[in-house]
């Protein structure tokens, strides 16, 4: 992972939250059937509304991260491939990232 000073790019320090496809010791898995990586596939589905747990038409980072982590872990286990665990870095997990 590359570490970047967010203040050099106009971001206030501490305002960035990352959702990563896996830990630093894991490989990201390809979802051959869907022609995407497993992480990308579920990230896109989540952004389209599948991750909106409370169906309030507002998707928070926390809802997205929970959905992606759960679905990626489940799909990778079903495929019989090595483990892949999405990770979250940062503090701003309650913020709304998409409104429908």
N, CA, C and O atoms as a GROMACS GRO file, in nm:
protein
  400
    1UNK      N    1   0.083  -0.117   0.000
    1UNK     CA    2   0.000   0.000   0.000
    1UNK      C    3   0.088   0.124   0.000
    1UNK      O    4   0.193   0.126   0.064
    2UNK      N    5   0.045   0.225  -0.070
    2UNK     CA    6   0.116   0.351  -0.077
    2UNK      C    7   0.055   0.447   0.024
    2UNK      O    8  -0.068   0.459   0.033
    3UNK      N    9   0.138   0.514   0.098
    3UNK     CA   10   0.091   0.613   0.194
    3UNK      C   11   0.105   0.751   0.131
    3UNK      O   12   0.211   0.788   0.082
    4UNK      N   13  -0.003   0.827   0.134
    4UNK     CA   14  -0.004   0.960   0.072
    4UNK      C   15  -0.045   1.061   0.178
    4UNK      O   16  -0.134   1.035   0.258
    5UNK      N   17   0.019   1.176   0.178
    5UNK     CA   18  -0.018   1.285   0.268
    5UNK      C   19  -0.139   1.356   0.206
    5UNK      O   20  -0.124   1.426   0.106
    6UNK      N   21  -0.260   1.338   0.264
    6UNK     CA   22  -0.380   1.396   0.203
    6UNK      C   23  -0.380   1.548   0.198
    6UNK      O   24  -0.449   1.606   0.114
    7UNK      N   25  -0.305   1.613   0.285
    7UNK     CA   26  -0.303   1.760   0.284
    7UNK      C   27  -0.238   1.815   0.158
    7UNK      O   28  -0.265   1.929   0.120
    8UNK      N   29  -0.154   1.736   0.092
    8UNK     CA   30  -0.090   1.781  -0.032
    8UNK      C   31  -0.187   1.781  -0.150
    8UNK      O   32  -0.158   1.840  -0.254
    9UNK      N   33  -0.300   1.716  -0.134
    9UNK     CA   34  -0.397   1.707  -0.243
    9UNK      C   35  -0.526   1.781  -0.210
    9UNK      O   36  -0.629   1.758  -0.274
   10UNK      N   37  -0.522   1.869  -0.111
   10UNK     CA   38  -0.638   1.950  -0.078
   10UNK      C   39  -0.736   1.884   0.016
   10UNK      O   40  -0.844   1.940   0.040
   11UNK      N   41  -0.704   1.769   0.071
   11UNK     CA   42  -0.792   1.703   0.166
   11UNK      C   43  -0.750   1.739   0.307
   11UNK      O   44  -0.631   1.748   0.337
   12UNK      N   45  -0.848   1.759   0.394
   12UNK     CA   46  -0.816   1.784   0.534
   12UNK      C   47  -0.768   1.654   0.597
   12UNK      O   48  -0.823   1.547   0.570
   13UNK      N   49  -0.668   1.663   0.679
   13UNK     CA   50  -0.614   1.545   0.746
   13UNK      C   51  -0.723   1.474   0.824
   13UNK      O   52  -0.803   1.537   0.893
   14UNK      N   53  -0.726   1.341   0.814
   14UNK     CA   54  -0.823   1.262   0.889
   14UNK      C   55  -0.958   1.249   0.822
   14UNK      O   56  -1.048   1.188   0.881
   15UNK      N   57  -0.978   1.303   0.705
   15UNK     CA   58  -1.108   1.301   0.638
   15UNK      C   59  -1.120   1.189   0.535
   15UNK      O   60  -1.225   1.175   0.472
   16UNK      N   61  -1.017   1.110   0.516
   16UNK     CA   62  -1.019   1.006   0.416
   16UNK      C   63  -1.044   0.871   0.481
   16UNK      O   64  -0.983   0.836   0.583
   17UNK      N   65  -1.135   0.795   0.422
   17UNK     CA   66  -1.161   0.659   0.466
   17UNK      C   67  -1.146   0.570   0.344
   17UNK      O   68  -1.198   0.601   0.236
   18UNK      N   69  -1.074   0.459   0.360
   18UNK     CA   70  -1.046   0.369   0.248
   18UNK      C   71  -1.113   0.235   0.269
   18UNK      O   72  -1.121   0.185   0.382
   19UNK      N   73  -1.162   0.178   0.162
   19UNK     CA   74  -1.209   0.041   0.159
   19UNK      C   75  -1.116  -0.033   0.065
   19UNK      O   76  -1.114  -0.006  -0.055
   20UNK      N   77  -1.040  -0.127   0.118
   20UNK     CA   78  -0.940  -0.202   0.040
   20UNK      C   79  -0.992  -0.341   0.008
   20UNK      O   80  -1.069  -0.397   0.086
   21UNK      N   81  -0.951  -0.396  -0.103
   21UNK     CA   82  -1.002  -0.526  -0.147
   21UNK      C   83  -0.956  -0.643  -0.061
   21UNK      O   84  -1.023  -0.746  -0.056
   22UNK      N   85  -0.842  -0.628   0.007
   22UNK     CA   86  -0.790  -0.738   0.088
   22UNK      C   87  -0.686  -0.684   0.185
   22UNK      O   88  -0.649  -0.567   0.180
   23UNK      N   89  -0.639  -0.772   0.272
   23UNK     CA   90  -0.530  -0.733   0.360
   23UNK      C   91  -0.401  -0.731   0.279
   23UNK      O   92  -0.398  -0.776   0.164
   24UNK      N   93  -0.295  -0.679   0.338
   24UNK     CA   94  -0.168  -0.667   0.265
   24UNK      C   95  -0.103  -0.802   0.236
   24UNK      O   96  -0.012  -0.808   0.153
   25UNK      N   97  -0.146  -0.908   0.301
   25UNK     CA   98  -0.086  -1.040   0.279
   25UNK      C   99  -0.173  -1.131   0.194
   25UNK      O  100  -0.141  -1.248   0.176
   26UNK      N  101  -0.284  -1.079   0.142
   26UNK     CA  102  -0.376  -1.159   0.062
   26UNK      C  103  -0.377  -1.113  -0.084
   26UNK      O  104  -0.335  -1.002  -0.116
   27UNK      N  105  -0.425  -1.201  -0.169
   27UNK     CA  106  -0.445  -1.166  -0.309
   27UNK      C  107  -0.592  -1.142  -0.334
   27UNK      O  108  -0.677  -1.207  -0.274
   28UNK      N  109  -0.622  -1.048  -0.422
   28UNK     CA  110  -0.761  -1.024  -0.461
   28UNK      C  111  -0.800  -1.128  -0.565
   28UNK      O  112  -0.724  -1.159  -0.656
   29UNK      N  113  -0.920  -1.179  -0.551
   29UNK     CA  114  -0.968  -1.291  -0.632
   29UNK      C  115  -1.048  -1.242  -0.752
   29UNK      O  116  -1.121  -1.143  -0.743
   30UNK      N  117  -1.034  -1.311  -0.863
   30UNK     CA  118  -1.110  -1.282  -0.985
   30UNK      C  119  -1.242  -1.359  -0.978
   30UNK      O  120  -1.244  -1.475  -0.938
   31UNK      N  121  -1.350  -1.293  -1.018
   31UNK     CA  122  -1.482  -1.356  -1.025
   31UNK      C  123  -1.506  -1.385  -1.173
   31UNK      O  124  -1.572  -1.307  -1.242
   32UNK      N  125  -1.453  -1.497  -1.220
   32UNK     CA  126  -1.455  -1.530  -1.363
   32UNK      C  127  -1.594  -1.521  -1.424
   32UNK      O  128  -1.612  -1.466  -1.533
   33UNK      N  129  -1.693  -1.574  -1.355
   33UNK     CA  130  -1.829  -1.578  -1.406
   33UNK      C  131  -1.886  -1.438  -1.433
   33UNK      O  132  -1.966  -1.420  -1.524
   34UNK      N  133  -1.843  -1.340  -1.354
   34UNK     CA  134  -1.894  -1.203  -1.367
   34UNK      C  135  -1.798  -1.110  -1.441
   34UNK      O  136  -1.830  -0.993  -1.464
   35UNK      N  137  -1.682  -1.161  -1.478
   35UNK     CA  138  -1.580  -1.086  -1.551
   35UNK      C  139  -1.536  -0.959  -1.478
   35UNK      O  140  -1.519  -0.853  -1.538
   36UNK      N  141  -1.518  -0.972  -1.348
   36UNK     CA  142  -1.470  -0.867  -1.258
   36UNK      C  143  -1.388  -0.933  -1.149
   36UNK      O  144  -1.386  -1.055  -1.136
   37UNK      N  145  -1.320  -0.850  -1.072
   37UNK     CA  146  -1.269  -0.900  -0.946
   37UNK      C  147  -1.387  -0.916  -0.852
   37UNK      O  148  -1.488  -0.848  -0.868
   38UNK      N  149  -1.376  -1.005  -0.753
   38UNK     CA  150  -1.484  -1.026  -0.657
   38UNK      C  151  -1.515  -0.895  -0.584
   38UNK      O  152  -1.631  -0.858  -0.568
   39UNK      N  153  -1.411  -0.824  -0.540
   39UNK     CA  154  -1.428  -0.698  -0.470
   39UNK      C  155  -1.501  -0.596  -0.557
   39UNK      O  156  -1.598  -0.534  -0.512
   40UNK      N  157  -1.456  -0.578  -0.680
   40UNK     CA  158  -1.517  -0.481  -0.770
   40UNK      C  159  -1.663  -0.515  -0.798
   40UNK      O  160  -1.748  -0.426  -0.799
   41UNK      N  161  -1.692  -0.641  -0.820
   41UNK     CA  162  -1.829  -0.684  -0.848
   41UNK      C  163  -1.923  -0.644  -0.735
   41UNK      O  164  -2.028  -0.584  -0.759
   42UNK      N  165  -1.885  -0.676  -0.611
   42UNK     CA  166  -1.974  -0.646  -0.498
   42UNK      C  167  -1.971  -0.498  -0.460
   42UNK      O  168  -2.068  -0.446  -0.405
   43UNK      N  169  -1.862  -0.430  -0.487
   43UNK     CA  170  -1.857  -0.286  -0.465
   43UNK      C  171  -1.960  -0.216  -0.556
   43UNK      O  172  -2.035  -0.131  -0.510
   44UNK      N  173  -1.961  -0.254  -0.683
   44UNK     CA  174  -2.056  -0.194  -0.778
   44UNK      C  175  -2.201  -0.228  -0.743
   44UNK      O  176  -2.288  -0.142  -0.751
   45UNK      N  177  -2.227  -0.354  -0.703
   45UNK     CA  178  -2.363  -0.392  -0.662
   45UNK      C  179  -2.405  -0.312  -0.539
   45UNK      O  180  -2.520  -0.267  -0.529
   46UNK      N  181  -2.313  -0.295  -0.446
   46UNK     CA  182  -2.343  -0.219  -0.325
   46UNK      C  183  -2.375  -0.075  -0.356
   46UNK      O  184  -2.469  -0.019  -0.301
   47UNK      N  185  -2.296  -0.014  -0.445
   47UNK     CA  186  -2.319   0.125  -0.483
   47UNK      C  187  -2.452   0.144  -0.557
   47UNK      O  188  -2.510   0.252  -0.555
   48UNK      N  189  -2.498   0.038  -0.622
   48UNK     CA  190  -2.627   0.045  -0.693
   48UNK      C  191  -2.746   0.025  -0.600
   48UNK      O  192  -2.861   0.028  -0.646
   49UNK      N  193  -2.722   0.004  -0.470
   49UNK     CA  194  -2.832  -0.004  -0.375
   49UNK      C  195  -2.842  -0.130  -0.292
   49UNK      O  196  -2.912  -0.131  -0.191
   50UNK      N  197  -2.772  -0.236  -0.331
   50UNK     CA  198  -2.780  -0.361  -0.256
   50UNK      C  199  -2.730  -0.346  -0.112
   50UNK      O  200  -2.770  -0.423  -0.025
   51UNK      N  201  -2.643  -0.250  -0.087
   51UNK     CA  202  -2.584  -0.233   0.047
   51UNK      C  203  -2.669  -0.145   0.138
   51UNK      O  204  -2.637  -0.132   0.256
   52UNK      N  205  -2.775  -0.085   0.087
   52UNK     CA  206  -2.860   0.004   0.167
   52UNK      C  207  -2.947  -0.080   0.260
   52UNK      O  208  -3.063  -0.108   0.229
   53UNK      N  209  -2.891  -0.121   0.373
   53UNK     CA  210  -2.957  -0.214   0.465
   53UNK      C  211  -3.092  -0.165   0.514
   53UNK      O  212  -3.187  -0.243   0.520
   54UNK      N  213  -3.103  -0.040   0.549
   54UNK     CA  214  -3.227   0.011   0.606
   54UNK      C  215  -3.322   0.068   0.500
   54UNK      O  216  -3.428   0.120   0.534
   55UNK      N  217  -3.285   0.059   0.376
   55UNK     CA  218  -3.368   0.101   0.261
   55UNK      C  219  -3.418   0.245   0.273
   55UNK      O  220  -3.531   0.276   0.236
   56UNK      N  221  -3.332   0.333   0.326
   56UNK     CA  222  -3.369   0.473   0.342
   56UNK      C  223  -3.323   0.560   0.225
   56UNK      O  224  -3.330   0.683   0.231
   57UNK      N  225  -3.275   0.496   0.119
   57UNK     CA  226  -3.228   0.565  -0.002
   57UNK      C  227  -3.103   0.648   0.022
   57UNK      O  228  -3.071   0.738  -0.056
   58UNK      N  229  -3.032   0.618   0.131
   58UNK     CA  230  -2.904   0.683   0.162
   58UNK      C  231  -2.805   0.572   0.196
   58UNK      O  232  -2.829   0.492   0.287
   59UNK      N  233  -2.696   0.567   0.123
   59UNK     CA  234  -2.594   0.466   0.145
   59UNK      C  235  -2.478   0.526   0.221
   59UNK      O  236  -2.415   0.621   0.175
   60UNK      N  237  -2.450   0.471   0.338
   60UNK     CA  238  -2.336   0.518   0.415
   60UNK      C  239  -2.213   0.434   0.381
   60UNK      O  240  -2.224   0.323   0.330
   61UNK      N  241  -2.098   0.489   0.412
   61UNK     CA  242  -1.974   0.415   0.391
   61UNK      C  243  -1.977   0.285   0.471
   61UNK      O  244  -1.933   0.181   0.424
   62UNK      N  245  -2.028   0.293   0.592
   62UNK     CA  246  -2.035   0.175   0.679
   62UNK      C  247  -2.122   0.066   0.619
   62UNK      O  248  -2.086  -0.052   0.622
   63UNK      N  249  -2.239   0.103   0.564
   63UNK     CA  250  -2.326   0.004   0.499
   63UNK      C  251  -2.254  -0.061   0.382
   63UNK      O  252  -2.259  -0.182   0.365
   64UNK      N  253  -2.188   0.022   0.300
   64UNK     CA  254  -2.116  -0.031   0.185
   64UNK      C  255  -2.004  -0.125   0.227
   64UNK      O  256  -1.990  -0.234   0.173
   65UNK      N  257  -1.924  -0.082   0.324
   65UNK     CA  258  -1.812  -0.164   0.370
   65UNK      C  259  -1.860  -0.297   0.429
   65UNK      O  260  -1.800  -0.401   0.403
   66UNK      N  261  -1.967  -0.294   0.508
   66UNK     CA  262  -2.022  -0.417   0.566
   66UNK      C  263  -2.071  -0.513   0.458
   66UNK      O  264  -2.042  -0.632   0.462
   67UNK      N  265  -2.145  -0.459   0.361
   67UNK     CA  266  -2.198  -0.541   0.252
   67UNK      C  267  -2.084  -0.603   0.170
   67UNK      O  268  -2.084  -0.724   0.146
   68UNK      N  269  -1.989  -0.520   0.128
   68UNK     CA  270  -1.879  -0.569   0.045
   68UNK      C  271  -1.797  -0.674   0.121
   68UNK      O  272  -1.765  -0.779   0.065
   69UNK      N  273  -1.765  -0.648   0.245
   69UNK     CA  274  -1.687  -0.744   0.324
   69UNK      C  275  -1.759  -0.877   0.337
   69UNK      O  276  -1.700  -0.983   0.316
   70UNK      N  277  -1.887  -0.872   0.370
   70UNK     CA  278  -1.966  -0.995   0.387
   70UNK      C  279  -1.974  -1.075   0.257
   70UNK      O  280  -1.950  -1.196   0.256
   71UNK      N  281  -2.008  -1.007   0.147
   71UNK     CA  282  -2.027  -1.077   0.020
   71UNK      C  283  -1.896  -1.127  -0.040
   71UNK      O  284  -1.891  -1.238  -0.095
   72UNK      N  285  -1.790  -1.049  -0.030
   72UNK     CA  286  -1.660  -1.093  -0.082
   72UNK      C  287  -1.612  -1.216  -0.006
   72UNK      O  288  -1.571  -1.315  -0.067
   73UNK      N  289  -1.618  -1.210   0.126
   73UNK     CA  290  -1.574  -1.324   0.207
   73UNK      C  291  -1.654  -1.449   0.173
   73UNK      O  292  -1.596  -1.557   0.159
   74UNK      N  293  -1.785  -1.434   0.160
   74UNK     CA  294  -1.872  -1.548   0.127
   74UNK      C  295  -1.839  -1.606  -0.011
   74UNK      O  296  -1.824  -1.728  -0.026
   75UNK      N  297  -1.827  -1.518  -0.112
   75UNK     CA  298  -1.802  -1.566  -0.248
   75UNK      C  299  -1.666  -1.632  -0.262
   75UNK      O  300  -1.653  -1.734  -0.329
   76UNK      N  301  -1.565  -1.576  -0.198
   76UNK     CA  302  -1.431  -1.635  -0.207
   76UNK      C  303  -1.429  -1.773  -0.142
   76UNK      O  304  -1.367  -1.866  -0.194
   77UNK      N  305  -1.498  -1.788  -0.030
   77UNK     CA  306  -1.506  -1.920   0.035
   77UNK      C  307  -1.577  -2.020  -0.054
   77UNK      O  308  -1.534  -2.135  -0.066
   78UNK      N  309  -1.688  -1.978  -0.117
   78UNK     CA  310  -1.762  -2.067  -0.207
   78UNK      C  311  -1.677  -2.110  -0.326
   78UNK      O  312  -1.692  -2.222  -0.376
   79UNK      N  313  -1.590  -2.023  -0.372
   79UNK     CA  314  -1.507  -2.055  -0.489
   79UNK      C  315  -1.391  -2.147  -0.454
   79UNK      O  316  -1.325  -2.201  -0.543
   80UNK      N  317  -1.366  -2.165  -0.324
   80UNK     CA  318  -1.256  -2.253  -0.281
   80UNK      C  319  -1.119  -2.191  -0.297
   80UNK      O  320  -1.018  -2.261  -0.289
   81UNK      N  321  -1.114  -2.062  -0.319
   81UNK     CA  322  -0.985  -1.993  -0.334
   81UNK      C  323  -0.935  -1.947  -0.200
   81UNK      O  324  -1.004  -1.958  -0.099
   82UNK      N  325  -0.814  -1.894  -0.199
   82UNK     CA  326  -0.756  -1.847  -0.074
   82UNK      C  327  -0.838  -1.731  -0.018
   82UNK      O  328  -0.911  -1.664  -0.091
   83UNK      N  329  -0.824  -1.708   0.110
   83UNK     CA  330  -0.904  -1.609   0.180
   83UNK      C  331  -0.879  -1.467   0.130
   83UNK      O  332  -0.766  -1.431   0.094
   84UNK      N  333  -0.986  -1.388   0.128
   84UNK     CA  334  -0.977  -1.247   0.093
   84UNK      C  335  -1.068  -1.170   0.188
   84UNK      O  336  -1.189  -1.194   0.192
   85UNK      N  337  -1.010  -1.079   0.263
   85UNK     CA  338  -1.085  -1.003   0.363
   85UNK      C  339  -1.070  -0.853   0.335
   85UNK      O  340  -0.963  -0.796   0.360
   86UNK      N  341  -1.174  -0.789   0.283
   86UNK     CA  342  -1.167  -0.644   0.264
   86UNK      C  343  -1.142  -0.572   0.397
   86UNK      O  344  -1.189  -0.616   0.502
   87UNK      N  345  -1.068  -0.463   0.392
   87UNK     CA  346  -1.034  -0.387   0.512
   87UNK      C  347  -1.076  -0.242   0.497
   87UNK      O  348  -1.088  -0.191   0.386
   88UNK      N  349  -1.097  -0.177   0.611
   88UNK     CA  350  -1.134  -0.036   0.615
   88UNK      C  351  -1.029   0.038   0.696
   88UNK      O  352  -0.992  -0.005   0.805
   89UNK      N  353  -0.982   0.149   0.643
   89UNK     CA  354  -0.890   0.239   0.714
   89UNK      C  355  -0.953   0.377   0.716
   89UNK      O  356  -0.997   0.427   0.612
   90UNK      N  357  -0.958   0.438   0.832
   90UNK     CA  358  -1.012   0.573   0.845
   90UNK      C  359  -1.124   0.579   0.944
   90UNK      O  360  -1.170   0.477   0.996
   91UNK      N  361  -1.168   0.699   0.971
   91UNK     CA  362  -1.265   0.724   1.077
   91UNK      C  363  -1.406   0.756   1.029
   91UNK      O  364  -1.502   0.732   1.103
   92UNK      N  365  -1.422   0.807   0.909
   92UNK     CA  366  -1.552   0.858   0.865
   92UNK      C  367  -1.637   0.747   0.803
   92UNK      O  368  -1.649   0.739   0.681
   93UNK      N  369  -1.695   0.663   0.886
   93UNK     CA  370  -1.773   0.549   0.836
   93UNK      C  371  -1.923   0.575   0.833
   93UNK      O  372  -1.997   0.500   0.769
   94UNK      N  373  -1.967   0.679   0.899
   94UNK     CA  374  -2.112   0.707   0.907
   94UNK      C  375  -2.160   0.801   0.797
   94UNK      O  376  -2.280   0.818   0.779
   95UNK      N  377  -2.067   0.860   0.724
   95UNK     CA  378  -2.105   0.956   0.622
   95UNK      C  379  -2.181   0.895   0.505
   95UNK      O  380  -2.151   0.783   0.463
   96UNK      N  381  -2.279   0.967   0.454
   96UNK     CA  382  -2.356   0.924   0.337
   96UNK      C  383  -2.271   0.947   0.212
   96UNK      O  384  -2.218   1.056   0.191
   97UNK      N  385  -2.259   0.843   0.131
   97UNK     CA  386  -2.178   0.855   0.010
   97UNK      C  387  -2.264   0.854  -0.117
   97UNK      O  388  -2.219   0.902  -0.221
   98UNK      N  389  -2.386   0.799  -0.109
   98UNK     CA  390  -2.476   0.796  -0.224
   98UNK      C  391  -2.619   0.817  -0.175
   98UNK      O  392  -2.660   0.760  -0.073
   99UNK      N  393  -2.695   0.899  -0.247
   99UNK     CA  394  -2.838   0.914  -0.223
   99UNK      C  395  -2.909   0.871  -0.350
   99UNK      O  396  -2.867   0.905  -0.460
  100UNK      N  397  -3.017   0.796  -0.334
  100UNK     CA  398  -3.091   0.746  -0.451
  100UNK      C  399  -3.218   0.824  -0.474
  100UNK      O  400  -3.292   0.796  -0.568
   0.00000   0.00000   0.00000
